[in-house]
Amino acid sequence: MKSTQSLLGVSWESFQGMSTAEQSACLDDHDTPYHILMSQQFSRERLDALGHLATRIRIISKTREGNHFLKGLLFDRRAMLYFTQPSSRTFLSFSAACQILGLETEEVRDTATSSEVKGETQEDSVRTFSSYFDLIIMRTQLGGLAEKMAWMLSNAERPVPIVNAGSGADQHPTQALLDIYTLQRSFEEQGGIDGKHVVFVGDLARGRTVRSLAYLLTSYDNVKQTFVAPPSLQIGDDIRAMLTERGVEFADAATLDEVVADADAVYMTRIQDEWDTEETTYDLSDFCFGLPQLERLKKTAVVMHPLPRREELSPDIDHDPRAVYWRQMRNGMWVRAALIATIFKCEPEILAYHD
């Protein structure tokens, strides 16, 4: 993707007023740090290249010599993991990805242990981190904060890349990247992702992983998307409008059983009741995956879940080869390592070593 603008010199108000396409163009300017903030930054070409690089890193890491090579790539760089929203998988995945490439890491996971407890703004906290670190990976409950921090650092005297590891209910781009990589690997002997039917189930209104993946899937040809959720948790109108604009076939279903037999991938999600402002009860009887659904699933299909799971996904299916959510989680480490390597322009060295 060619950039047309730069965050350098752009006011925050102007950046906020841009379309998503214009914002992603700003973020892709090679004269400023390569921030990773939204799924819209990734074309199919870039997704394929990232998956290729992730696989090469995975293969190289299987030998002691390969691990030594990888750890030497970024031994002179440091990363800050700024996770003020609870996380285990995403945090550990990024931490492991940094270790694979030799980056030293530090972390802030509770603002009570930082100067924010004294009243320091998050903007000043991130600006402070940029004085000591070469990369800031951040996860926050506040939508739009990662974008604002990227804008701020692009216009600072020491620009540092920001990676969005989850921002409010907006986007979770790196989760979507590992989801795409999982689909790439799952269907590599079935013609790839093109032409597949992906069924999303659960809390789709507040599932930022679903929002990001729904967009990335539009980069592939003839992928049908079906949304299965209680009415109050159905996918938002903005996603529907995006799919319509991009000419993607999509549909709603009232129950999982209606569509499970036709699915190539079933993407389960939990109810994100941490966003509820009052106690709410959901009837999930039609939105769970267990042995009855597994019996009707294609032999070539896969079941995915970003985890953590609750009652919506039965442990009874864990040992079926179509249950790929544990592989999906491990794939996150490889994709995030590939993403960090891309930010610091290590791809040529990695590919040359593998070849």
C-alpha positions as CSV (number, residue, x, y, z in Angstrom):
1,M,0.0,0.0,0.0
2,K,1.4,3.4,-1.0
3,S,1.2,6.2,1.6
4,T,-0.2,9.5,0.5
5,Q,0.2,11.5,3.7
6,S,2.2,11.5,6.9
7,L,1.2,12.0,10.5
8,L,4.1,14.4,10.8
9,G,2.6,17.9,10.9
10,V,-1.0,16.7,10.9
11,S,-3.1,18.1,13.7
12,W,-4.9,15.6,16.0
13,E,-8.3,17.2,15.0
14,S,-7.5,16.7,11.3
15,F,-6.4,13.1,11.9
16,Q,-9.6,12.4,13.8
17,G,-11.7,13.8,11.0
18,M,-10.1,11.6,8.3
19,S,-11.7,8.5,6.9
20,T,-10.3,5.2,8.0
21,A,-8.6,4.8,4.6
22,E,-6.9,8.2,4.9
23,Q,-5.8,7.4,8.5
24,S,-4.3,4.1,7.4
25,A,-2.4,5.9,4.6
26,C,-0.9,8.3,7.2
27,L,0.1,5.3,9.3
28,D,1.9,3.7,6.4
29,D,4.2,6.5,5.6
30,H,7.9,5.3,5.5
31,D,9.2,8.7,6.8
32,T,7.5,8.1,10.2
33,P,7.4,5.1,12.5
34,Y,5.4,2.2,11.3
35,H,2.5,2.2,13.8
36,I,0.2,-0.8,13.8
37,L,-3.2,0.5,14.8
38,M,-6.0,-0.9,12.6
39,S,-6.8,-3.8,10.3
40,Q,-7.3,-1.4,7.4
41,Q,-3.5,-1.1,7.1
42,F,-3.2,-4.6,5.7
43,S,-3.8,-5.5,2.1
44,R,-4.0,-9.1,0.9
45,E,-0.4,-8.7,-0.3
46,R,0.8,-7.6,3.1
47,L,-1.2,-10.4,4.8
48,D,0.4,-13.0,2.6
49,A,3.8,-11.6,3.2
50,L,3.3,-11.5,6.9
51,G,2.1,-15.1,7.0
52,H,5.1,-16.1,4.9
53,L,7.5,-14.4,7.3
54,A,5.8,-15.9,10.3
55,T,6.2,-19.4,8.9
56,R,9.9,-18.7,8.2
57,I,10.5,-17.5,11.8
58,R,8.7,-20.6,13.1
59,I,10.9,-22.9,11.0
60,I,14.1,-21.1,11.8
61,S,13.3,-21.3,15.6
62,K,13.3,-25.1,15.5
63,T,17.1,-25.3,15.7
64,R,19.5,-24.0,18.3
65,E,21.4,-22.1,15.6
66,G,18.3,-20.6,14.2
67,N,17.2,-19.4,17.6
68,H,20.6,-17.8,18.1
69,F,20.3,-16.0,14.8
70,L,16.8,-14.7,15.6
71,K,17.8,-13.4,19.0
72,G,20.6,-11.5,17.4
73,L,18.3,-9.5,15.1
74,L,17.0,-6.9,17.7
75,F,19.2,-7.5,20.8
76,D,20.0,-3.7,20.8
77,R,16.3,-2.7,20.9
78,R,13.9,-2.4,23.9
79,A,10.1,-2.7,24.0
80,M,7.6,-1.4,26.6
81,L,4.5,-3.5,27.2
82,Y,1.9,-1.0,28.4
83,F,-1.1,-3.1,29.2
84,T,-3.6,-1.2,31.4
85,Q,-6.4,-3.6,30.5
86,P,-6.3,-7.1,31.9
87,S,-4.7,-9.6,29.5
88,S,-2.8,-12.9,29.7
89,R,-2.6,-14.4,26.2
90,T,-2.0,-11.2,24.3
91,F,0.6,-10.0,26.8
92,L,2.5,-13.2,27.0
93,S,2.3,-13.6,23.2
94,F,3.9,-10.2,22.6
95,S,6.4,-10.9,25.4
96,A,7.4,-14.2,23.8
97,A,7.6,-12.6,20.3
98,C,10.0,-10.0,21.6
99,Q,12.1,-12.6,23.2
100,I,12.3,-14.6,20.0
101,L,13.9,-11.5,18.3
102,G,16.1,-10.6,21.2
103,L,14.3,-7.5,22.4
104,E,14.6,-6.6,26.0
105,T,11.2,-5.8,27.5
106,E,9.7,-3.9,30.5
107,E,6.1,-3.7,31.5
108,V,3.4,-1.6,33.1
109,R,0.3,-3.6,33.7
110,D,-1.4,-1.5,36.5
111,T,-1.5,2.3,36.6
112,A,-1.4,2.1,40.4
113,T,2.3,1.2,40.0
114,S,3.1,4.1,37.7
115,S,3.1,7.9,38.0
116,E,-0.5,7.9,36.7
117,V,-1.6,7.2,40.3
118,K,-0.1,10.7,41.1
119,G,-2.2,12.3,38.4
120,E,0.1,12.0,35.4
121,T,-1.8,11.8,32.1
122,Q,-1.5,8.7,29.9
123,E,-0.1,11.0,27.2
124,D,2.8,12.0,29.5
125,S,3.3,8.4,30.5
126,V,3.6,7.2,26.9
127,R,5.9,10.2,26.1
128,T,8.1,9.1,29.0
129,F,8.2,5.5,27.8
130,S,9.4,6.8,24.4
131,S,12.5,8.2,26.0
132,Y,13.6,4.8,27.1
133,F,12.2,2.3,24.6
134,D,12.2,1.7,20.8
135,L,8.7,0.2,20.6
136,I,5.5,0.6,22.7
137,I,2.9,-2.1,22.6
138,M,-0.2,-1.0,24.3
139,R,-3.6,-2.4,25.4
140,T,-6.3,-0.2,26.8
141,Q,-10.0,0.0,27.5
142,L,-10.1,3.4,25.9
143,G,-11.1,3.4,22.3
144,G,-8.9,5.7,20.2
145,L,-6.1,6.0,22.7
146,A,-3.6,4.0,20.7
147,E,-4.3,6.3,17.6
148,K,-3.8,9.4,19.7
149,M,-0.5,8.1,21.1
150,A,0.7,7.3,17.6
151,W,-0.1,10.8,16.4
152,M,1.6,12.3,19.5
153,L,4.8,10.4,19.1
154,S,4.9,10.9,15.3
155,N,5.1,14.6,16.1
156,A,7.6,14.3,18.9
157,E,11.4,14.8,18.7
158,R,11.9,11.0,19.2
159,P,9.3,9.1,17.2
160,V,8.7,5.6,18.4
161,P,6.3,3.0,16.9
162,I,3.0,2.1,18.6
163,V,1.4,-1.3,18.3
164,N,-2.3,-1.5,19.2
165,A,-2.7,-4.7,21.3
166,G,-6.4,-4.0,21.8
167,S,-8.2,-0.6,22.0
168,G,-11.6,-0.3,23.7
169,A,-14.3,-2.1,21.7
170,D,-12.8,-0.7,18.5
171,Q,-10.1,-2.9,17.1
172,H,-7.7,-5.7,17.9
173,P,-5.6,-5.8,14.7
174,T,-2.9,-8.3,15.9
175,Q,-5.5,-10.8,17.0
176,A,-7.1,-10.5,13.5
177,L,-3.6,-11.1,12.0
178,L,-3.1,-14.3,13.9
179,D,-6.6,-15.3,13.0
180,I,-5.8,-14.8,9.3
181,Y,-2.6,-16.7,9.7
182,T,-4.5,-19.6,11.4
183,L,-6.9,-19.7,8.4
184,Q,-4.0,-19.5,6.0
185,R,-2.4,-22.6,7.6
186,S,-5.7,-24.4,8.0
187,F,-6.7,-24.1,4.4
188,E,-3.3,-24.2,2.7
189,E,-4.1,-27.5,1.1
190,Q,-7.7,-26.5,0.3
191,G,-7.1,-23.6,-2.0
192,G,-6.5,-21.0,0.7
193,I,-9.1,-18.7,2.3
194,D,-10.8,-17.7,-1.0
195,G,-14.3,-19.0,-1.3
196,K,-14.7,-20.1,2.3
197,H,-17.7,-19.6,4.6
198,V,-16.8,-18.1,8.0
199,V,-19.4,-18.1,10.7
200,F,-19.0,-15.7,13.7
201,V,-20.8,-16.7,16.9
202,G,-21.4,-15.0,20.2
203,D,-20.9,-11.4,21.3
204,L,-20.4,-9.7,18.0
205,A,-21.5,-6.2,19.0
206,R,-18.6,-5.8,21.4
207,G,-16.1,-8.3,20.0
208,R,-13.2,-6.2,18.6
209,T,-11.6,-9.4,17.3
210,V,-14.6,-10.0,15.1
211,R,-14.7,-6.4,13.9
212,S,-11.0,-6.6,12.8
213,L,-11.2,-10.1,11.3
214,A,-14.4,-9.3,9.4
215,Y,-12.5,-6.5,7.7
216,L,-9.4,-8.5,6.9
217,L,-11.5,-11.3,5.3
218,T,-12.7,-8.8,2.7
219,S,-9.2,-8.9,1.2
220,Y,-10.0,-12.5,0.0
221,D,-12.2,-13.5,-2.9
222,N,-15.8,-14.8,-2.4
223,V,-15.6,-15.3,1.4
224,K,-19.1,-15.4,2.9
225,Q,-19.6,-14.2,6.4
226,T,-22.5,-15.2,8.7
227,F,-23.2,-13.6,12.0
228,V,-24.9,-15.7,14.7
229,A,-25.8,-13.8,17.9
230,P,-28.6,-12.8,20.3
231,P,-30.3,-9.7,18.8
232,S,-28.7,-7.4,21.4
233,L,-25.3,-8.7,20.6
234,Q,-25.4,-8.8,16.8
235,I,-22.8,-7.3,14.6
236,G,-22.9,-3.5,14.3
237,D,-24.3,-1.4,11.4
238,D,-20.8,0.0,10.6
239,I,-19.5,-3.5,9.8
240,R,-22.6,-4.3,7.7
241,A,-22.1,-1.0,5.8
242,M,-18.4,-1.9,5.2
243,L,-19.2,-5.3,3.9
244,T,-21.9,-3.9,1.6
245,E,-19.5,-1.3,0.3
246,R,-16.9,-3.9,-0.5
247,G,-19.4,-6.3,-2.1
248,V,-19.1,-9.1,0.4
249,E,-21.9,-11.6,0.9
250,F,-23.0,-11.8,4.5
251,A,-26.1,-13.0,6.4
252,D,-27.5,-13.3,9.9
253,A,-28.6,-16.5,11.6
254,A,-30.7,-17.0,14.7
255,T,-29.0,-20.2,15.8
256,L,-25.6,-21.9,15.2
257,D,-27.3,-25.1,14.2
258,E,-28.8,-23.4,11.2
259,V,-25.4,-22.8,9.5
260,V,-22.9,-25.1,11.2
261,A,-23.0,-27.8,8.5
262,D,-22.2,-25.3,5.8
263,A,-19.3,-23.6,7.6
264,D,-15.7,-23.8,6.7
265,A,-14.6,-22.0,9.9
266,V,-16.7,-21.3,13.0
267,Y,-15.3,-18.4,15.0
268,M,-16.7,-18.7,18.6
269,T,-16.6,-15.8,21.1
270,R,-17.5,-15.4,24.7
271,I,-20.1,-12.9,26.1
272,Q,-18.1,-9.8,27.1
273,D,-20.1,-8.9,30.1
274,E,-17.3,-6.8,31.5
275,W,-18.8,-4.0,29.3
276,D,-22.3,-4.4,30.9
277,T,-23.3,-1.4,33.1
278,E,-25.9,-3.5,34.9
279,E,-26.5,-7.2,35.5
280,T,-27.8,-8.8,32.3
281,T,-28.8,-12.4,31.6
282,Y,-28.2,-13.9,28.1
283,D,-29.8,-17.1,26.8
284,L,-26.9,-18.8,25.1
285,S,-28.5,-22.2,24.3
286,D,-28.4,-21.5,20.6
287,F,-24.9,-20.1,20.5
288,C,-22.8,-22.8,22.0
289,F,-20.5,-25.3,20.3
290,G,-20.2,-28.9,21.6
291,L,-20.2,-32.5,20.4
292,P,-23.6,-32.2,18.6
293,Q,-22.3,-29.3,16.5
294,L,-19.0,-31.1,15.9
295,E,-20.9,-34.1,14.5
296,R,-22.4,-31.9,11.8
297,L,-19.3,-29.9,11.0
298,K,-17.4,-30.6,7.7
299,K,-14.3,-32.8,8.1
300,T,-12.3,-30.0,6.5
301,A,-13.7,-27.2,8.6
302,V,-12.1,-25.6,11.7
303,V,-13.3,-24.2,15.0
304,M,-11.6,-21.1,16.3
305,H,-11.8,-19.0,19.5
306,P,-9.7,-16.0,20.6
307,L,-10.0,-17.2,24.2
308,P,-10.7,-17.0,27.1
309,R,-13.7,-19.3,26.7
310,R,-16.6,-20.0,29.0
311,E,-19.7,-22.2,28.4
312,E,-20.0,-21.3,24.7
313,L,-17.2,-23.8,23.7
314,S,-17.1,-27.3,25.2
315,P,-13.8,-28.8,26.3
316,D,-15.2,-32.1,24.9
317,I,-14.0,-31.1,21.4
318,D,-10.5,-30.0,22.4
319,H,-8.8,-33.1,21.0
320,D,-10.6,-33.1,17.6
321,P,-8.2,-32.0,14.9
322,R,-10.7,-29.4,13.7
323,A,-10.4,-27.6,17.0
324,V,-7.6,-25.2,16.2
325,Y,-7.9,-22.6,18.9
326,W,-4.7,-23.8,20.8
327,R,-2.8,-23.7,17.5
328,Q,-4.4,-20.3,16.9
329,M,-3.0,-19.0,20.2
330,R,0.5,-20.2,19.5
331,N,0.2,-18.7,16.0
332,G,-0.1,-15.3,17.7
333,M,3.5,-15.6,18.9
334,W,4.8,-16.2,15.4
335,V,2.7,-13.5,13.7
336,R,3.6,-10.9,16.3
337,A,7.3,-11.8,16.0
338,A,6.9,-11.3,12.2
339,L,5.1,-8.0,12.7
340,I,7.9,-6.7,15.0
341,A,10.5,-7.9,12.5
342,T,8.6,-6.0,9.8
343,I,8.5,-2.8,11.9
344,F,12.3,-2.9,12.3
345,K,12.8,-4.0,8.6
346,C,14.3,-7.4,9.4
347,E,12.4,-9.3,6.7
348,P,15.3,-9.5,4.1
349,E,17.7,-10.9,6.7
350,I,15.2,-13.5,7.9
351,L,14.2,-14.7,4.5
352,A,17.9,-14.8,3.4
353,Y,18.8,-16.9,6.4
354,H,15.9,-19.3,5.7
355,D,16.7,-19.7,2.0
